[in-house]
Amino acid sequence: MQPNFVCGRTTIVVTARTAGDQQLPRNALSPIVNMENDQAEHHSPETSTEFPENKRNGSRGGSVFTDGCSDGPSPSRSAKEEFLMMSPEQKLQHFTCRAQASEDSQQFDACIQDLVRCVALTRLVYGDRHLKLAQAHTRLAKAYLQFKGWGQQALDHLAFPKDFLPFCSSMSSCGDERLEVLTCLLSVHLTQGGASLLTDDLEEAGQGLLKAEQVLEQLHQHDVVNQQEKIKTQLEIAGGLYSVYKRQGRPEEALNQCEKSLRLLKECNKPEKTSAVYKDMAAIEQDRGQVDQTIEHLSKAHAIAVSHSPEGLEGAQISHCLAMILSSAAEPHHNEAAGHYFEQSLGAYKKSVGLQDPAFLNAQDDFCRFLLANGRQEKCVEIQRSSLDSKRSAFGDRSSEVAETLQLIGSAEMTEGKMSQAHRTMSQCLEIQSWLYGPQHKKTKAVQKAVDMLASMPEVTEAQQRKHRRKKKSDTFYVVPSSGNQKNS
């Protein structure tokens, strides 16, 4: 059985989500309407008109009166009055500017909040059936996908543009307006492809990306999209289609998309980006059980990554992948190469992320399994013992990583015939496994079986008896007799 590894490109979705992020409500269009109603009823400039989400976190959204292109002090009374007197068109322009400024400064929550307001204001200004409204929904959908990774919210906002834009295109008599419709359609299809991948609708994802390909060609023919922009979008589409075909079990078509990406990257003179494509090709060949082709593609990816960053993280990851593939191959000549790549990956991980990083520690564990499989128990135990403090610091005393390390050390000690030491090590492992998973879990049962087997060994039995005698002796004490005076008193 081949070991699995994850090596791939970032295609359509660029997620920038933090642990503190919360989803905006589905009825997020209502705040702008409430704002307009409140302004009609309350004319006092001291009345707060911030949205609820801004009150929770002013640094994300800011006051609706704040200039979108600057972070100044709280707005003055005259600024509030000026904002209240703005027409809907002026407010739309204000929030459009501020959304772009928030995007440029990577304030993604604030950007999305203002794009929600733009949708409501666009409907107010232009009506329910207008190209501007389709564009506003499309931009909001794209923001949900790219900045938050929320596929379903993106698809919800694409429903209107997908329904309206084909009708709008057929009714457009002006050439410029038709090109504007096509530009919006391109964004719709690209966003549909990425969002559908996130929601596991592979058929819809594939259709969206193929339509985007057709629209892109039309825009290029009309000089709306230049050659550089065309190649960038083609790479995005090829990456998305690769993911669709790979997940659909269509390896040849997925490989064709990789070949296309390689040609495009060569055309735009970006060879450093081809390593990600070769990793994708290796993943497909590994799924098909083609070891030699997998090694070939990974070797190319490794050479490219190392040439641009000799001790970088990407090179470390690819070296680790190569080591795992080579170590599992049946051919004896792959074994020596596997050891070389393990050593190389550990050196690169050490330089790029440090000795206590999970990536380094996981690679070190894989290397120790390789050593154990090749009869180098002493080296394996030495490395594992030296890693225990790092793992306790990185993962905690009662972590699965510490338990697995103890189990690996115990297994090596058993192989070396050090049964008493193995019993102590495996007993420590059993204590952690029982705490983590409970006594009935298969991992706990496996370790319990090993501990029971070791406990029946004569060497272990004798050691336990000696320990028991020492303990009994230390517990024995002499009673000092009372003095005669005390006795007679």
C-alpha positions as CSV (number, residue, x, y, z in Angstrom):
1,M,0.0,0.0,0.0
2,Q,1.4,3.4,-1.0
3,P,1.7,6.1,1.6
4,N,-0.5,9.1,0.9
5,F,0.8,12.6,0.8
6,V,-0.7,16.0,0.1
7,C,1.1,18.2,-2.4
8,G,-0.9,20.5,-4.6
9,R,-1.6,23.9,-6.0
10,T,-3.8,26.6,-4.6
11,T,-6.2,27.1,-7.5
12,I,-9.3,29.2,-7.4
13,V,-9.9,29.7,-3.7
14,V,-7.6,32.0,-1.7
15,T,-8.9,31.8,1.9
16,A,-8.0,34.4,4.5
17,R,-10.0,33.1,7.5
18,T,-9.0,33.4,11.1
19,A,-10.3,31.5,14.1
20,G,-12.3,34.5,15.3
21,D,-14.2,35.0,12.1
22,Q,-18.0,34.6,12.2
23,Q,-20.4,34.3,9.3
24,L,-22.4,37.3,8.3
25,P,-26.1,36.6,8.6
26,R,-27.9,35.5,5.5
27,N,-30.2,38.6,5.8
28,A,-27.2,40.9,5.8
29,L,-28.9,43.3,3.4
30,S,-31.1,44.6,6.1
31,P,-28.7,46.9,7.9
32,I,-28.5,49.5,5.1
33,V,-32.3,49.6,4.9
34,N,-32.5,50.0,8.7
35,M,-29.9,52.8,8.5
36,E,-32.1,54.7,6.0
37,N,-35.2,54.2,8.1
38,D,-33.4,55.4,11.3
39,Q,-32.1,58.4,9.5
40,A,-35.6,59.4,8.5
41,E,-36.9,59.1,12.0
42,H,-34.0,60.5,14.1
43,H,-32.5,63.7,13.0
44,S,-30.3,64.2,16.1
45,P,-26.6,64.2,15.1
46,E,-25.7,62.5,18.3
47,T,-27.8,59.5,17.4
48,S,-25.6,56.5,16.7
49,T,-26.0,55.0,13.2
50,E,-23.3,52.4,13.4
51,F,-24.2,48.9,12.4
52,P,-24.3,46.2,15.1
53,E,-21.2,44.5,13.8
54,N,-19.3,47.7,13.9
55,K,-20.2,48.2,17.6
56,R,-18.8,44.7,18.3
57,N,-15.6,45.4,16.5
58,G,-15.0,48.9,15.3
59,S,-11.6,48.2,13.8
60,R,-13.2,45.8,11.3
61,G,-16.1,47.7,9.8
62,G,-15.7,51.3,11.2
63,S,-18.4,53.9,11.3
64,V,-20.5,54.3,8.1
65,F,-19.5,58.0,8.2
66,T,-15.7,57.2,8.1
67,D,-13.9,58.0,4.9
68,G,-13.2,54.7,3.3
69,C,-9.7,55.7,2.1
70,S,-8.3,56.8,5.5
71,D,-8.3,55.8,9.2
72,G,-9.0,59.1,10.8
73,P,-10.5,60.1,14.2
74,S,-14.2,59.8,15.0
75,P,-16.3,61.7,12.5
76,S,-17.4,65.2,13.6
77,R,-21.0,66.3,13.9
78,S,-20.8,68.1,10.6
79,A,-19.4,64.9,8.9
80,K,-22.4,62.9,10.2
81,E,-24.8,65.5,9.0
82,E,-23.1,65.6,5.6
83,F,-23.4,61.8,5.3
84,L,-27.1,61.9,6.3
85,M,-27.7,64.4,3.5
86,M,-25.9,62.2,0.8
87,S,-28.0,60.8,-2.0
88,P,-28.2,57.0,-2.4
89,E,-25.9,57.4,-5.4
90,Q,-23.3,59.2,-3.3
91,K,-23.5,56.7,-0.5
92,L,-23.0,53.9,-3.1
93,Q,-19.9,55.6,-4.4
94,H,-18.7,56.1,-0.8
95,F,-19.1,52.4,0.2
96,T,-17.6,51.2,-3.1
97,C,-14.5,53.2,-2.5
98,R,-14.3,52.1,1.1
99,A,-14.7,48.4,0.1
100,Q,-11.8,48.7,-2.3
101,A,-9.7,50.4,0.3
102,S,-10.5,47.6,2.8
103,E,-9.6,44.9,0.3
104,D,-6.3,46.7,-0.5
105,S,-5.4,46.8,3.2
106,Q,-6.6,43.1,3.7
107,Q,-9.5,44.1,6.0
108,F,-11.6,41.4,4.6
109,D,-14.5,41.5,7.1
110,A,-14.9,45.3,6.6
111,C,-14.7,44.9,2.8
112,I,-17.6,42.3,2.8
113,Q,-19.7,44.5,5.1
114,D,-19.4,47.4,2.7
115,L,-20.1,45.2,-0.3
116,V,-23.3,44.0,1.4
117,R,-24.3,47.7,1.7
118,C,-23.3,48.2,-2.0
119,V,-25.8,45.5,-3.1
120,A,-28.6,47.1,-1.1
121,L,-27.8,50.6,-2.4
122,T,-27.4,49.4,-6.0
123,R,-30.9,47.9,-5.9
124,L,-32.2,51.2,-4.5
125,V,-30.5,53.3,-7.1
126,Y,-30.9,51.1,-10.2
127,G,-33.8,48.7,-9.5
128,D,-34.2,45.0,-9.3
129,R,-33.3,44.2,-13.0
130,H,-30.1,46.0,-13.9
131,L,-26.6,45.1,-14.9
132,K,-25.2,47.1,-12.0
133,L,-27.1,44.9,-9.5
134,A,-25.7,41.8,-11.2
135,Q,-22.2,43.2,-10.9
136,A,-22.7,44.1,-7.2
137,H,-23.9,40.5,-6.4
138,T,-21.0,39.0,-8.4
139,R,-18.4,41.1,-6.5
140,L,-19.9,40.1,-3.2
141,A,-20.0,36.4,-4.2
142,K,-16.4,36.6,-5.2
143,A,-15.4,38.2,-1.9
144,Y,-17.2,35.5,0.1
145,L,-15.3,32.9,-1.8
146,Q,-11.8,34.4,-1.9
147,F,-11.7,36.1,1.5
148,K,-13.7,33.8,3.6
149,G,-13.9,30.5,1.7
150,W,-17.7,30.4,2.1
151,G,-18.9,28.5,-0.9
152,Q,-22.6,28.4,-0.3
153,Q,-22.9,32.1,0.4
154,A,-21.1,32.8,-2.8
155,L,-23.5,30.5,-4.8
156,D,-26.5,32.2,-3.2
157,H,-25.3,35.6,-4.5
158,L,-24.6,34.2,-7.9
159,A,-28.2,33.1,-8.4
160,F,-29.4,36.5,-9.7
161,P,-26.4,37.2,-12.1
162,K,-26.6,33.7,-13.6
163,D,-30.3,34.1,-14.3
164,F,-30.2,37.8,-15.4
165,L,-26.9,38.2,-17.4
166,P,-27.8,35.9,-20.4
167,F,-31.1,37.8,-20.8
168,C,-29.2,41.1,-20.4
169,S,-26.6,40.0,-23.1
170,S,-29.3,39.1,-25.6
171,M,-31.0,42.5,-25.1
172,S,-27.8,44.6,-25.3
173,S,-27.6,46.6,-28.5
174,C,-24.5,48.5,-27.5
175,G,-21.2,46.7,-28.0
176,D,-19.6,48.2,-24.9
177,E,-22.5,47.1,-22.7
178,R,-22.2,43.6,-24.2
179,L,-18.5,43.4,-23.3
180,E,-19.4,44.6,-19.8
181,V,-21.9,41.8,-19.5
182,L,-19.3,39.3,-20.7
183,T,-16.7,40.6,-18.2
184,C,-19.3,40.0,-15.4
185,L,-20.1,36.6,-16.8
186,L,-16.5,35.6,-16.6
187,S,-16.3,36.5,-12.9
188,V,-19.6,34.6,-12.3
189,H,-18.3,31.4,-14.0
190,L,-15.0,31.5,-12.2
191,T,-16.6,32.1,-8.8
192,Q,-19.1,29.3,-9.6
193,G,-16.3,26.9,-10.3
194,G,-14.5,27.6,-7.0
195,A,-17.6,27.7,-4.9
196,S,-19.0,24.5,-6.3
197,L,-15.6,22.8,-5.6
198,L,-16.0,23.8,-2.0
199,T,-19.5,22.5,-1.8
200,D,-18.5,19.2,-3.6
201,D,-20.7,19.8,-6.6
202,L,-18.1,18.7,-9.1
203,E,-20.4,18.7,-12.1
204,E,-21.4,22.3,-11.5
205,A,-17.8,23.3,-10.9
206,G,-16.7,21.8,-14.2
207,Q,-19.4,23.4,-16.2
208,G,-18.7,26.8,-14.7
209,L,-15.0,26.6,-15.4
210,L,-15.5,25.4,-19.0
211,K,-17.9,28.3,-19.6
212,A,-15.4,30.7,-18.1
213,E,-12.9,29.4,-20.7
214,Q,-15.2,30.3,-23.6
215,V,-16.0,33.8,-22.2
216,L,-12.4,34.5,-21.7
217,E,-11.6,33.8,-25.3
218,Q,-14.3,36.2,-26.5
219,L,-13.0,38.9,-24.2
220,H,-9.5,38.4,-25.4
221,Q,-10.6,38.6,-29.1
222,H,-12.2,42.0,-28.3
223,D,-9.0,43.2,-26.5
224,V,-10.9,43.5,-23.1
225,V,-8.4,41.1,-21.6
226,N,-4.7,41.3,-22.5
227,Q,-2.4,38.4,-23.0
228,Q,-1.0,38.5,-19.5
229,E,-4.4,38.6,-17.9
230,K,-5.6,35.8,-20.2
231,I,-2.7,33.5,-19.2
232,K,-3.3,34.2,-15.5
233,T,-7.0,33.3,-15.8
234,Q,-6.2,30.2,-17.9
235,L,-3.9,29.0,-15.2
236,E,-6.8,29.5,-12.7
237,I,-9.2,27.6,-14.9
238,A,-6.7,24.8,-15.5
239,G,-6.0,24.4,-11.8
240,G,-9.7,24.2,-11.0
241,L,-10.4,21.7,-13.8
242,Y,-7.5,19.6,-12.5
243,S,-9.2,19.4,-9.1
244,V,-12.5,18.5,-10.6
245,Y,-11.1,15.8,-12.8
246,K,-8.9,14.3,-10.1
247,R,-11.8,14.1,-7.7
248,Q,-14.0,12.6,-10.4
249,G,-11.5,9.8,-11.0
250,R,-10.5,11.1,-14.5
251,P,-6.7,11.0,-14.2
252,E,-5.9,11.4,-17.9
253,E,-8.0,14.6,-18.2
254,A,-6.5,15.9,-14.9
255,L,-3.0,15.3,-16.3
256,N,-3.9,17.1,-19.5
257,Q,-4.8,20.2,-17.4
258,C,-1.3,19.9,-15.7
259,E,0.4,19.8,-19.1
260,K,-1.6,22.9,-20.1
261,S,-0.4,24.7,-17.0
262,L,3.2,23.8,-17.7
263,R,2.9,25.2,-21.2
264,L,1.3,28.4,-19.9
265,L,3.9,28.9,-17.2
266,K,6.7,28.4,-19.8
267,E,5.0,30.9,-22.0
268,C,4.9,33.6,-19.3
269,N,8.4,32.7,-18.1
270,K,7.6,31.6,-14.6
271,P,9.5,28.3,-14.2
272,E,9.5,28.6,-10.4
273,K,5.8,27.9,-10.3
274,T,6.0,24.6,-12.2
275,S,7.0,22.7,-9.0
276,A,3.4,22.9,-7.8
277,V,2.2,21.4,-11.1
278,Y,4.7,18.5,-11.0
279,K,3.5,17.8,-7.5
280,D,-0.1,17.6,-8.8
281,M,1.1,15.2,-11.5
282,A,2.9,13.1,-8.9
283,A,-0.3,12.9,-6.8
284,I,-2.2,11.5,-9.8
285,E,0.4,8.9,-10.7
286,Q,0.6,7.8,-7.0
287,D,-3.2,7.3,-7.0
288,R,-2.7,5.1,-10.1
289,G,0.1,3.1,-8.4
290,Q,2.7,4.3,-10.9
291,V,5.7,4.5,-8.6
292,D,8.4,5.4,-11.2
293,Q,6.3,8.2,-12.7
294,T,5.5,9.5,-9.2
295,I,9.2,9.6,-8.4
296,E,10.0,11.3,-11.7
297,H,7.5,14.1,-11.2
298,L,8.5,14.7,-7.6
299,S,12.2,14.7,-8.6
300,K,11.5,17.5,-11.1
301,A,9.5,19.4,-8.5
302,H,12.3,19.0,-6.0
303,A,14.9,20.3,-8.4
304,I,12.9,23.4,-9.1
305,A,12.1,24.1,-5.5
306,V,15.7,23.7,-4.3
307,S,17.1,25.8,-7.2
308,H,15.0,28.8,-6.0
309,S,15.3,28.2,-2.2
310,P,17.9,25.5,-1.2
311,E,16.8,25.2,2.4
312,G,13.2,26.4,2.0
313,L,10.0,24.8,3.3
314,E,8.8,23.6,-0.1
315,G,12.0,21.8,-0.7
316,A,11.7,20.1,2.7
317,Q,8.2,19.0,2.0
318,I,9.0,17.5,-1.4
319,S,12.1,15.8,0.0
320,H,9.9,14.3,2.7
321,C,7.4,13.1,0.1
322,L,10.2,11.6,-2.1
323,A,11.6,9.8,1.0
324,M,8.2,8.3,1.8
325,I,7.6,7.0,-1.7
326,L,11.1,5.6,-2.1
327,S,11.1,3.9,1.3
328,S,7.9,2.0,0.4
329,A,9.1,1.0,-3.1
330,A,10.0,-2.7,-3.6
331,E,13.2,-2.1,-5.5
332,P,16.3,-2.3,-3.2
333,H,18.1,0.6,-5.0
334,H,15.4,3.0,-3.8
335,N,16.3,2.4,-0.2
336,E,19.5,4.3,-0.2
337,A,17.9,7.2,-2.0
338,A,15.1,7.3,0.6
339,G,17.6,7.7,3.4
340,H,19.3,10.6,1.6
341,Y,16.0,12.4,1.1
342,F,15.0,11.9,4.7
343,E,18.3,13.5,5.8
344,Q,17.8,16.3,3.4
345,S,14.2,17.0,4.4
346,L,15.1,17.1,8.1
347,G,18.0,19.5,7.4
348,A,15.7,21.8,5.4
349,Y,12.9,21.6,8.0
350,K,15.4,22.5,10.7
351,K,16.5,25.6,8.8
352,S,13.0,26.7,7.7
353,V,10.7,26.0,10.7
354,G,12.9,24.8,13.6
355,L,13.3,21.6,15.7
356,Q,10.0,22.0,17.6
357,D,7.7,22.5,14.6
358,P,5.2,19.6,14.0
359,A,6.5,19.3,10.3
360,F,10.0,18.6,11.5
361,L,8.9,16.2,14.3
362,N,6.6,14.3,11.9
363,A,9.3,13.9,9.3
364,Q,11.7,12.7,12.1
365,D,9.1,10.0,13.1
366,D,8.9,8.8,9.5
367,F,12.7,8.7,9.3
368,C,12.8,6.6,12.5
369,R,10.2,4.1,11.1
370,F,12.5,3.9,8.0
371,L,15.5,3.2,10.3
372,L,13.5,0.6,12.3
373,A,12.4,-1.2,9.1
374,N,16.1,-1.4,8.0
375,G,17.4,-2.8,11.2
376,R,18.9,0.4,12.6
377,Q,17.1,0.2,16.0
378,E,19.9,1.9,18.0
379,K,19.8,5.0,15.8
380,C,16.0,5.1,15.9
381,V,15.9,4.9,19.7
382,E,18.5,7.6,20.0
383,I,16.6,10.0,17.8
384,Q,13.2,9.2,19.4
385,R,14.6,9.7,23.0
386,S,16.1,13.0,22.0
387,S,12.8,14.2,20.5
388,L,10.6,13.4,23.6
389,D,11.2,16.8,25.3
390,S,10.5,18.7,22.1
391,K,7.3,16.7,21.6
392,R,6.2,17.3,25.2
393,S,6.8,21.0,24.7
394,A,5.1,21.1,21.3
395,F,2.1,18.8,21.9
396,G,1.8,18.2,25.6
397,D,2.8,15.4,28.1
398,R,-0.4,13.4,27.3
399,S,-0.5,13.9,23.6
400,S,-0.9,11.2,20.9
401,E,2.6,12.3,19.5
402,V,4.3,11.5,22.8
403,A,2.4,8.2,23.1
404,E,3.4,7.2,19.6
405,T,7.0,8.0,20.3
406,L,7.0,5.9,23.4
407,Q,5.4,3.1,21.5
408,L,8.1,3.3,18.8
409,I,10.9,3.3,21.4
410,G,9.2,0.4,23.2
411,S,9.0,-1.6,19.9
412,A,12.7,-0.9,19.2
413,E,13.6,-2.0,22.7
414,M,11.7,-5.2,22.2
415,T,13.5,-5.9,19.0
416,E,16.8,-5.4,20.8
417,G,15.7,-7.9,23.5
418,K,15.6,-5.2,26.2
419,M,12.3,-6.6,27.6
420,S,12.4,-4.9,31.0
421,Q,13.1,-1.4,29.5
422,A,10.4,-2.1,26.8
423,H,7.9,-3.0,29.5
424,R,8.5,0.4,31.3
425,T,8.3,2.4,28.1
426,M,5.1,0.6,26.9
427,S,3.5,1.0,30.3
428,Q,4.0,4.8,30.0
429,C,2.5,4.6,26.5
430,L,-0.5,2.6,27.8
431,E,-1.2,5.2,30.5
432,I,-1.4,8.0,27.9
433,Q,-3.4,5.9,25.4
434,S,-5.9,5.0,28.1
435,W,-6.3,8.7,29.0
436,L,-6.6,9.8,25.4
437,Y,-8.9,7.0,24.0
438,G,-10.2,4.9,26.8
439,P,-9.4,1.2,27.6
440,Q,-11.6,-0.1,24.7
441,H,-10.0,1.7,21.8
442,K,-8.1,-0.4,19.4
443,K,-4.8,1.6,19.9
444,T,-5.1,1.1,23.7
445,K,-5.9,-2.6,23.3
446,A,-2.9,-3.1,21.1
447,V,-0.5,-1.5,23.6
448,Q,-2.2,-3.4,26.5
449,K,-1.6,-6.6,24.6
450,A,2.1,-5.8,24.3
451,V,2.4,-4.8,28.0
452,D,0.7,-8.1,29.0
453,M,3.0,-10.1,26.8
454,L,6.1,-8.3,28.2
455,A,4.8,-8.8,31.8
456,S,4.9,-12.6,31.3
457,M,8.6,-12.6,30.3
458,P,10.9,-14.0,32.9
459,E,13.2,-11.0,32.7
460,V,10.4,-8.6,33.4
461,T,8.9,-10.9,36.1
462,E,12.2,-11.0,38.0
463,A,12.6,-7.2,37.7
464,Q,9.1,-6.7,39.0
465,Q,9.8,-9.0,42.0
466,R,13.1,-7.2,42.8
467,K,11.3,-3.9,42.7
468,H,8.6,-5.3,45.0
469,R,11.2,-6.6,47.5
470,R,13.0,-3.3,47.6
471,K,9.7,-1.4,48.2
472,K,8.7,-3.9,50.9
473,K,12.1,-3.5,52.6
474,S,12.0,0.3,52.4
475,D,8.5,0.2,54.1
476,T,9.8,-1.9,57.0
477,F,10.7,0.1,60.1
478,Y,11.7,-0.8,63.6
479,V,9.6,0.2,66.6
480,V,11.7,2.0,69.2
481,P,10.8,0.6,72.6
482,S,9.6,3.1,75.2
483,S,11.9,4.1,78.1
484,G,11.3,2.6,81.6
485,N,10.2,5.9,83.0
486,Q,7.6,6.2,80.3
487,K,6.6,2.6,80.8
488,N,6.1,3.1,84.5
489,S,4.4,6.4,84.2
